[in-house]
Amino acid sequence: MTSATSTSVRNTKVMNRFDLTSRLIGRLKNEEAVIGGIGNTNFDLWAAGHRPQNFYMLGSMGLAFPIALGVALAQPQRRVFALEGDGSLLMQLGSLSTIAALKPKNLTMVVMDNGVYQITGAQPTPAAAVSDLVAIAVGCGLSNSAWAADEEDFERLIDQSMSTSSPTLIGVRIDDKPGVGTTRRDPVQIRERFMLGLGVRQAL
């Protein structure tokens, strides 16, 4: 994978969250788990392809990567993807160091960076001006991290992550378009459907 130093955040195309999420879902063939962070990240995941293997985080910022880490460790034969916004990741930067230390080879993380806390009023995040999230990931020990230059590069990085032997982080710059759908806000239903999708609970 291209290193963070050779692909700068400022040299990447501004893309669309729903389009990228749809491209990811379209490449999944083996019941891969997908964890969506709060807000627009999981709204677009819901709209792009509602699957039993999708988990939609509600109400708590920054937990997509920690939850995905737990799934990846519990089911090492299943590829796990986590989708998170820049503002949410900034709430849980410590998770990057933990993931780097535990080295789950089946985990791919995607950071959707639009530089704002979009749900709460579009206040700028530190990622908008001073914080390079991919460089931070590399500094935490996630050497297999890169900014996607454009949609084609994003798909290449996703495909590459499916056969790598270390955790992968992909940064994407996105526009400020709102999420396409709205996740059904039923935590029990989300949990039960996900557990059925992962085969850890049988349908009654």
Backbone bond lengths (Angstrom), bond angles and torsions (degrees), N, CA, C in turn:
res aa  C-N    CA-C-N  psi(-1)  N-CA   C-N-CA  omega(-1)  CA-C   N-CA-C  phi
1 M - - - 1.458 - - 1.527 109.49 -
2 T 1.323 115.84 145.93 1.451 120.49 177.09 1.520 109.84 -63.68
3 S 1.311 117.53 138.09 1.458 120.22 -179.48 1.512 110.64 -78.02
4 A 1.303 115.20 162.97 1.466 120.26 -179.16 1.521 111.28 -63.77
5 T 1.328 117.60 -28.61 1.452 119.98 -176.70 1.518 112.52 -72.38
6 S 1.345 118.00 -23.89 1.459 119.84 -177.13 1.523 113.16 -97.56
7 T 1.323 117.76 -10.91 1.457 121.33 175.39 1.521 107.94 -127.41
8 S 1.316 116.59 99.02 1.455 121.24 -176.60 1.522 110.48 -78.44
9 V 1.317 115.68 148.55 1.457 120.39 175.75 1.523 110.62 -58.30
10 R 1.296 118.17 -32.74 1.467 120.76 -177.48 1.526 112.34 -76.99
11 N 1.325 117.87 -11.49 1.459 120.72 179.49 1.525 112.37 -100.57
12 T 1.309 117.27 10.97 1.457 120.95 -177.93 1.522 111.03 -101.05
13 K 1.317 115.49 150.86 1.457 121.93 177.92 1.522 109.97 -72.80
14 V 1.318 117.71 142.83 1.465 121.71 172.43 1.530 107.44 -81.40
15 M 1.327 115.48 118.49 1.458 121.31 -174.03 1.522 110.45 -112.18
16 N 1.327 116.26 -171.48 1.461 121.76 -177.29 1.525 109.89 -116.31
17 R 1.324 116.86 131.99 1.456 122.28 -175.56 1.526 112.82 -59.75
18 F 1.329 116.44 -47.86 1.463 119.38 -178.62 1.523 111.32 -63.27
19 D 1.325 116.70 -41.61 1.471 119.97 178.73 1.526 110.64 -61.28
20 L 1.326 117.32 -46.44 1.461 120.53 -179.69 1.530 111.17 -64.98
21 T 1.333 116.77 -41.60 1.457 119.84 178.64 1.519 110.95 -63.15
22 S 1.330 117.07 -40.28 1.469 121.46 177.12 1.527 111.03 -63.64
23 R 1.328 116.63 -39.35 1.468 120.20 177.76 1.525 110.76 -63.72
24 L 1.326 116.62 -40.18 1.461 119.99 177.86 1.524 110.92 -64.23
25 I 1.329 117.51 -51.50 1.466 121.19 -178.23 1.526 110.42 -58.77
26 G 1.324 116.63 -36.50 1.460 120.67 -179.97 1.516 114.19 -66.29
27 R 1.330 117.33 -17.24 1.464 120.92 -178.15 1.529 112.28 -98.50
28 L 1.329 117.60 -1.43 1.458 120.77 -177.80 1.526 110.56 -87.48
29 K 1.323 115.94 128.65 1.470 120.80 -175.10 1.529 113.32 -128.39
30 N 1.344 118.05 -11.76 1.462 120.53 -169.30 1.527 113.37 -126.57
31 E 1.324 116.96 41.07 1.463 122.37 178.79 1.534 112.39 54.57
32 E 1.320 115.22 40.27 1.456 120.14 176.44 1.526 109.85 -63.38
33 A 1.323 116.45 144.95 1.464 121.32 176.15 1.528 108.95 -83.57
34 V 1.324 115.72 141.29 1.465 121.11 176.46 1.528 108.09 -130.74
35 I 1.334 116.17 123.30 1.457 122.26 179.87 1.526 108.24 -106.78
36 G 1.320 117.32 121.01 1.453 121.32 179.64 1.513 111.64 -103.05
37 G 1.332 117.23 129.78 1.457 121.67 176.75 1.514 111.43 -68.55
38 I 1.328 116.51 175.10 1.469 120.37 -173.93 1.527 111.61 -66.59
39 G 1.321 115.15 160.72 1.461 121.39 171.69 1.516 114.11 74.40
40 N 1.318 115.58 -140.73 1.461 121.00 -172.98 1.520 113.33 -60.26
41 T 1.321 117.35 -27.45 1.460 119.75 179.94 1.522 110.75 -61.54
42 N 1.338 117.06 -46.03 1.469 116.73 179.16 1.526 112.76 -85.61
43 F 1.328 118.04 -19.72 1.466 118.98 172.06 1.529 109.87 -60.51
44 D 1.333 116.04 -45.78 1.460 119.84 179.83 1.521 111.91 -70.93
45 L 1.334 117.43 -32.35 1.464 119.68 175.76 1.519 110.13 -63.67
46 W 1.319 116.73 -44.38 1.478 121.41 177.30 1.525 110.48 -57.66
47 A 1.331 116.16 -46.54 1.467 120.78 -176.46 1.525 112.51 -72.34
48 A 1.323 117.55 -30.51 1.468 120.81 -175.50 1.520 112.72 -74.70
49 G 1.314 118.01 -24.73 1.452 119.62 -179.50 1.511 110.93 166.80
50 H 1.333 116.72 90.68 1.460 120.91 -177.64 1.524 108.73 -70.08
51 R 1.348 116.05 120.83 1.456 122.43 -175.80 1.527 109.16 -133.39
52 P 1.349 118.10 152.00 1.474 119.61 176.48 1.520 112.82 -62.40
53 Q 1.333 116.91 -22.42 1.467 121.03 -178.90 1.529 112.70 -88.09
54 N 1.330 117.67 6.02 1.466 121.44 175.98 1.530 109.59 -92.57
55 F 1.331 115.68 138.03 1.465 120.85 173.05 1.518 107.95 -119.93
56 Y 1.328 116.67 129.78 1.456 122.85 -175.50 1.527 109.33 -110.14
57 M 1.343 115.90 109.80 1.462 119.94 -179.27 1.520 109.69 -72.99
58 L 1.329 116.66 134.32 1.463 121.93 178.00 1.520 109.72 -121.48
59 G 1.324 116.77 130.37 1.444 121.37 163.34 1.509 119.52 85.25
60 S 1.326 119.34 -15.42 1.472 120.25 -175.92 1.523 109.94 -126.95
61 M 1.324 115.99 119.96 1.462 120.30 -177.22 1.521 111.29 -73.54
62 G 1.311 115.49 140.19 1.451 121.84 168.27 1.509 116.03 85.31
63 L 1.329 119.44 10.60 1.460 119.78 -175.15 1.524 114.52 -98.65
64 A 1.317 118.84 -1.06 1.468 119.60 -179.46 1.522 111.15 -61.97
65 F 1.343 117.78 -45.72 1.463 119.45 -178.54 1.528 112.22 -68.88
66 P 1.348 120.15 -45.10 1.460 119.05 176.23 1.533 113.86 -59.88
67 I 1.334 117.64 -41.30 1.464 120.05 178.24 1.526 109.86 -64.82
68 A 1.322 117.02 -44.02 1.468 120.71 178.95 1.525 111.13 -62.04
69 L 1.323 116.82 -36.52 1.462 120.18 176.81 1.524 110.01 -60.29
70 G 1.334 117.05 -45.93 1.455 120.25 179.09 1.518 112.31 -60.31
71 V 1.332 116.91 -42.64 1.468 120.78 178.76 1.526 110.43 -64.74
72 A 1.330 116.31 -42.93 1.467 120.41 -178.85 1.525 111.53 -62.91
73 L 1.331 117.29 -39.22 1.464 120.54 179.32 1.530 110.91 -72.46
74 A 1.334 117.15 -36.77 1.461 120.93 -178.44 1.524 112.09 -73.13
75 Q 1.341 116.78 -31.05 1.461 120.88 -178.38 1.532 109.53 -129.83
76 P 1.335 116.68 74.26 1.473 120.48 -173.70 1.525 114.69 -64.80
77 Q 1.326 117.76 -15.67 1.462 119.98 178.45 1.534 112.48 -88.31
78 R 1.324 117.23 -5.70 1.463 121.36 -179.17 1.525 109.33 -103.92
79 R 1.311 117.15 132.76 1.462 120.73 174.18 1.522 108.57 -74.10
80 V 1.330 115.89 133.95 1.457 122.18 -177.11 1.529 109.33 -122.55
81 F 1.327 115.73 130.89 1.458 122.04 176.50 1.523 109.04 -115.52
82 A 1.321 116.25 142.51 1.459 121.32 176.78 1.522 108.85 -128.01
83 L 1.320 116.14 131.94 1.462 122.53 179.97 1.524 108.33 -114.28
84 E 1.317 116.38 124.52 1.463 120.21 -175.37 1.518 110.70 -140.83
85 G 1.330 116.57 147.10 1.454 121.32 175.21 1.516 111.33 -84.60
86 D 1.327 115.80 161.64 1.468 120.12 -178.06 1.526 111.78 -63.84
87 G 1.331 117.02 -42.27 1.461 119.38 -179.89 1.517 112.05 -62.92
88 S 1.335 116.43 -41.10 1.460 119.98 179.36 1.524 111.38 -67.25
89 L 1.326 117.64 -41.49 1.462 119.12 178.79 1.521 111.17 -63.06
90 L 1.316 117.56 -36.28 1.461 120.02 178.54 1.529 111.98 -62.40
91 M 1.334 117.17 -22.46 1.467 120.90 176.78 1.527 112.40 -76.52
92 Q 1.347 116.31 -18.97 1.464 120.13 -172.65 1.532 110.83 -137.12
93 L 1.318 117.62 44.63 1.459 119.99 -178.24 1.528 112.37 -60.67
94 G 1.329 116.56 -27.77 1.457 119.61 179.61 1.517 113.33 -60.94
95 S 1.335 116.76 -24.28 1.462 119.48 179.61 1.524 111.48 -62.94
96 L 1.335 117.25 -28.23 1.467 119.89 -179.77 1.522 111.05 -64.56
97 S 1.326 117.06 -41.46 1.461 120.57 178.50 1.526 110.84 -65.84
98 T 1.331 116.60 -40.48 1.465 120.06 178.99 1.524 110.75 -63.58
99 I 1.318 116.86 -43.95 1.470 121.08 179.07 1.519 110.55 -63.70
100 A 1.334 116.82 -41.20 1.469 120.09 178.52 1.524 110.87 -62.67
101 A 1.333 117.01 -38.12 1.465 120.72 -178.89 1.527 111.74 -70.42
102 L 1.335 117.22 -37.67 1.468 120.94 -176.49 1.532 112.91 -84.98
103 K 1.338 117.42 -21.45 1.469 123.26 172.09 1.537 115.08 54.90
104 P 1.327 118.98 49.97 1.472 118.57 175.78 1.530 110.10 -68.89
105 K 1.308 117.03 115.78 1.465 120.32 -174.06 1.522 112.91 -73.48
106 N 1.331 116.94 -13.10 1.465 121.21 -175.59 1.523 113.52 -101.62
107 L 1.326 118.06 14.90 1.471 121.67 -175.30 1.524 111.51 -110.23
108 T 1.330 115.68 126.84 1.458 122.77 173.76 1.523 108.58 -120.54
109 M 1.325 117.01 127.02 1.464 122.69 -179.18 1.525 109.86 -112.78
110 V 1.316 116.51 134.68 1.462 121.78 177.69 1.526 108.13 -119.00
111 V 1.315 116.77 123.26 1.459 122.74 178.20 1.520 108.68 -101.28
112 M 1.326 116.45 115.27 1.466 122.61 178.47 1.534 108.10 -90.91
113 D 1.312 117.37 103.98 1.462 122.02 -170.57 1.528 110.77 -108.99
114 N 1.344 116.42 105.29 1.470 119.92 173.20 1.528 111.59 -109.73
115 G 1.328 116.40 3.58 1.458 120.25 174.41 1.510 116.03 75.20
116 V 1.366 116.90 10.17 1.465 118.95 -179.51 1.520 110.25 -140.76
117 Y 1.340 115.01 156.00 1.467 121.53 167.70 1.525 105.78 -85.06
118 Q 1.320 116.57 86.27 1.464 120.98 -164.99 1.529 113.36 -67.19
119 I 1.317 117.30 -40.99 1.462 120.99 -175.02 1.523 112.28 -66.84
120 T 1.337 117.33 -32.52 1.464 120.53 -172.98 1.525 113.98 -96.84
121 G 1.339 117.71 6.20 1.452 118.79 176.62 1.511 115.84 129.22
122 A 1.341 117.16 11.92 1.460 122.87 175.34 1.525 113.92 64.95
123 Q 1.344 115.79 31.29 1.469 118.45 172.77 1.536 108.51 -66.96
124 P 1.339 118.39 140.16 1.466 119.72 -178.61 1.530 112.01 -66.87
125 T 1.325 115.65 141.29 1.466 120.84 174.17 1.529 108.84 -93.01
126 P 1.333 118.53 163.40 1.460 119.92 174.05 1.527 112.83 -57.08
127 A 1.341 117.21 -25.77 1.459 120.38 178.97 1.527 111.84 -65.75
128 A 1.332 116.77 -17.88 1.457 119.89 -179.79 1.522 112.68 -70.81
129 A 1.330 117.25 -23.11 1.456 118.75 -172.11 1.524 114.31 -136.16
130 V 1.318 117.79 -42.05 1.473 118.03 -168.56 1.528 114.94 -122.56
131 S 1.329 118.97 -17.49 1.462 120.31 -173.35 1.529 111.13 -112.79
132 D 1.325 115.89 119.57 1.461 122.71 177.25 1.531 106.87 -95.86
133 L 1.323 116.93 107.23 1.458 120.60 -172.23 1.524 112.90 -67.30
134 V 1.313 117.61 -31.44 1.466 119.64 176.94 1.526 110.25 -70.41
135 A 1.324 116.99 -41.71 1.461 119.93 176.99 1.536 110.48 -62.46
136 I 1.342 117.03 -37.77 1.461 120.69 176.73 1.526 109.96 -62.66
137 A 1.336 116.72 -43.27 1.463 120.48 179.20 1.522 111.24 -60.89
138 V 1.324 116.32 -43.89 1.467 120.21 177.76 1.525 109.95 -61.07
139 G 1.328 116.69 -42.50 1.453 121.15 179.13 1.515 112.85 -64.02
140 C 1.337 116.85 -26.91 1.467 121.44 177.83 1.520 111.96 -80.52
141 G 1.331 116.89 -7.85 1.458 120.14 179.57 1.511 115.04 110.11
142 L 1.341 117.43 1.78 1.461 121.23 177.42 1.524 109.08 -89.86
143 S 1.317 115.98 78.39 1.467 121.04 -173.56 1.522 112.33 -67.09
144 N 1.329 117.39 -22.37 1.460 121.47 -179.27 1.536 109.45 -89.10
145 S 1.335 114.71 61.34 1.471 121.56 -175.48 1.521 109.58 -130.52
146 A 1.331 116.78 143.15 1.470 120.03 -178.91 1.517 110.63 -161.68
147 W 1.325 115.16 154.68 1.457 121.36 168.28 1.518 108.49 -82.96
148 A 1.331 117.34 136.22 1.460 121.62 173.13 1.528 108.45 -79.89
149 A 1.306 116.53 126.07 1.461 121.02 -176.17 1.524 112.21 -71.30
150 D 1.332 117.09 -35.00 1.462 122.50 -179.60 1.527 107.87 -162.72
151 E 1.327 116.85 -174.17 1.464 120.38 -176.43 1.521 112.28 -62.10
152 E 1.302 117.23 -42.33 1.459 120.34 179.49 1.529 110.84 -62.89
153 D 1.319 116.10 -41.10 1.458 120.12 178.55 1.530 110.39 -66.64
154 F 1.324 117.36 -37.20 1.461 121.12 176.57 1.525 110.57 -58.73
155 E 1.318 116.98 -47.55 1.462 120.26 179.47 1.524 111.01 -63.23
156 R 1.316 116.54 -38.07 1.468 119.94 177.64 1.525 110.90 -63.16
157 L 1.318 116.61 -44.14 1.459 120.42 -179.65 1.531 111.58 -66.47
158 I 1.340 117.27 -37.92 1.462 120.93 176.15 1.519 109.96 -61.86
159 D 1.336 116.85 -49.04 1.463 120.26 -179.77 1.529 110.84 -60.80
160 Q 1.310 115.94 -41.34 1.458 120.48 -179.66 1.525 111.38 -64.12
161 S 1.327 115.97 -37.10 1.468 119.53 -178.07 1.521 112.35 -66.48
162 M 1.321 117.50 -23.28 1.461 120.59 -176.61 1.525 113.02 -72.12
163 S 1.318 116.47 -14.76 1.464 118.93 -178.89 1.527 112.63 -121.73
164 T 1.317 116.74 9.00 1.458 119.65 -178.93 1.527 110.64 -82.48
165 S 1.312 116.17 163.68 1.464 121.29 -178.66 1.531 112.11 -109.90
166 S 1.325 116.49 21.92 1.463 120.89 178.08 1.519 108.71 -149.05
167 P 1.342 117.63 159.47 1.467 118.78 178.64 1.514 111.54 -62.18
168 T 1.330 115.47 146.29 1.456 122.72 -176.70 1.514 110.01 -120.42
169 L 1.321 116.66 139.66 1.459 121.26 172.05 1.521 108.96 -125.61
170 I 1.326 115.69 129.56 1.460 122.60 -179.67 1.521 108.30 -120.21
171 G 1.316 117.34 121.78 1.455 121.94 175.54 1.517 110.24 -96.14
172 V 1.326 117.04 136.05 1.464 121.45 176.51 1.522 108.92 -131.66
173 R 1.307 116.27 134.53 1.457 120.90 173.27 1.515 107.97 -86.35
174 I 1.326 116.33 130.09 1.464 120.26 -177.94 1.519 110.51 -126.24
175 D 1.337 114.26 162.52 1.462 120.23 177.22 1.532 109.53 -79.67
176 D 1.331 115.47 -176.03 1.470 119.43 -176.90 1.524 112.50 -103.12
177 K 1.341 116.66 25.16 1.460 119.81 177.15 1.527 109.10 -66.23
178 P 1.336 118.17 141.14 1.470 120.44 178.06 1.519 111.50 -69.99
179 G 1.323 116.35 164.84 1.456 120.56 177.60 1.515 111.46 -61.07
180 V 1.326 115.32 150.03 1.469 120.75 -176.15 1.522 111.61 -77.68
181 G 1.314 117.53 -39.48 1.459 120.94 -176.97 1.517 111.64 -113.44
182 T 1.327 115.66 -168.58 1.466 122.07 174.06 1.519 107.89 -138.96
183 T 1.316 116.00 121.22 1.456 120.63 -179.73 1.515 110.64 -66.44
184 R 1.333 117.22 138.02 1.451 120.90 173.73 1.525 108.73 -66.66
185 R 1.309 117.22 120.52 1.466 121.58 -170.79 1.532 110.77 -88.10
186 D 1.306 115.29 71.97 1.460 122.14 178.56 1.525 107.76 -131.28
187 P 1.337 117.79 91.41 1.462 120.37 -174.42 1.522 113.89 -57.16
188 V 1.322 118.24 -39.23 1.463 120.68 -179.12 1.523 110.44 -64.85
189 Q 1.325 116.44 -44.95 1.457 120.24 179.13 1.525 111.00 -63.17
190 I 1.330 117.00 -42.68 1.460 120.94 178.70 1.524 110.39 -59.82
191 R 1.329 116.58 -47.03 1.470 120.77 -179.81 1.525 111.74 -62.35
192 E 1.331 116.45 -48.23 1.462 120.08 -176.09 1.528 111.28 -64.62
193 R 1.305 116.59 -42.34 1.465 120.31 179.90 1.522 110.28 -63.81
194 F 1.319 116.53 -40.40 1.468 120.90 -179.50 1.530 110.37 -66.43
195 M 1.323 117.52 -43.21 1.462 120.26 179.78 1.526 111.19 -64.47
196 L 1.323 117.06 -37.09 1.458 120.01 173.83 1.524 110.72 -64.83
197 G 1.326 115.93 -41.54 1.461 120.61 -179.71 1.515 113.28 -63.57
198 L 1.330 116.60 -30.45 1.465 120.62 179.40 1.521 112.33 -90.79
199 G 1.332 116.59 -2.55 1.452 120.13 176.89 1.508 114.63 76.36
200 V 1.318 117.47 20.27 1.463 119.87 179.87 1.524 111.98 -101.00
201 R 1.324 116.79 0.68 1.452 121.39 174.61 1.525 107.92 -146.80
202 Q 1.314 116.32 137.87 1.458 121.35 -179.06 1.526 109.78 -92.07
203 A 1.330 115.98 143.66 1.457 120.40 175.53 1.519 110.32 -66.34
204 L 1.317 116.84 142.20 1.454 121.66 179.99 1.523 110.74 -77.91
